[in-house]
Amino acid sequence: MSLKLTILGCHSAVPTVNKQQTAQLLNVNERFFLIDCGENTQVQLRKYQLSFQRIHHVFISHLHGDHYYGLIGLITSMHLLGRKKELYIYAHAPLKDIINTQLSAAKIDLNFPLFFHVIPDDDQVILYDDEDIEVTNVILDHSISCSGFLFREKKYQRRIIKEKIEEYKVPYDRISDLRNGIDFINEEDEIIANDILTNSNVKARTYAYCSDTRFCLDIIPKIKNVDVLYHEATYSHDLKARAFERGHSTAKDAATIAKEANVNRLIIGHYSKRYLDLNILLSESREIFSNTFLAHEGDILDFDLI
């Protein structure tokens, strides 16, 4: 199963021509999950040739504008371009009224169904679940209700080879048998060996997204041993007091969380505009957690290559 992450925006506060607010797109076996939706997200999707009509699930971490102000524009563009497929939005409760008010004020009757799923303020729950992946929220410590997201790939005994399934015209109701190692018998009673249609399993992959948050040890058990952790690092550690006051983390904080959680790779982002040289943040983080990388707009992380 393919698993790829594209960084659409990784800066905080006010966007500029070259610095876009937070948004990411996670491709899970051609299912597209949008994670936060700062201003200009739909333009970023076009820039990197990513079809926003293929997005069916949007996860909004919290209701500060740099994480969701692009959503109404994205929804409206989907409508204007004739979208019919439903869209699911996972967010804290007030967002439903905000979006509905905006649509009502513009007298827009959407062409497609729009469904809202409320993220609880004080409980970690499964937000989304299908045959390939499970998504849960992770409660963060920001200045308002805020959740990170944990994407956990499901592990099966065997992995389906999509191209072979199509080639041999395997019915959907036989997929479970294939994952359990059973051969496929077609309508002509020919036996197609299981290892032609599947691969042996590998470790289930995980991605944790922790947006705006103070240094928060409580999240460590929830993100333990993940393959990739994205963690905000708005400030360098000399501004730790400012970071705490505003509900943010330093690069050192992010690295400490990554080290204590024993993650494989750390990506930091949500940079304050004060940093013209982001290597200040990178160096600070790498002093504690060496496998740290800066997020840059347009970066694509292929989990198969980690």
Secondary structure, DSSP 8 states (H G I E B T S, - for coil): --EEEEEEE-B-SS--SS--BSEEEEEETTEEEEEEE-TTHHHHHHHTT--GGGEEEEE---SSGGGTTTHHHHHHHHHHTT--S-EEEEE-THHHHHHHHHHHHTT---SS-EEEEE--SS---EEEE-SSEEEEEEE--SSS--EEEEEEE---SEEE-HHHHHHTT--GGGHHHHHTT--EE-TT--EE-HHHHEEE-----EEEEE-S----GGGHHHHTT-SEEEEE--B-GGGHHHHHHHT--BHHHHHHHHHHTT-SEEEEE-B-TT-S-THHHHHHHHTT-SSEEE--TT-EEEGGG-
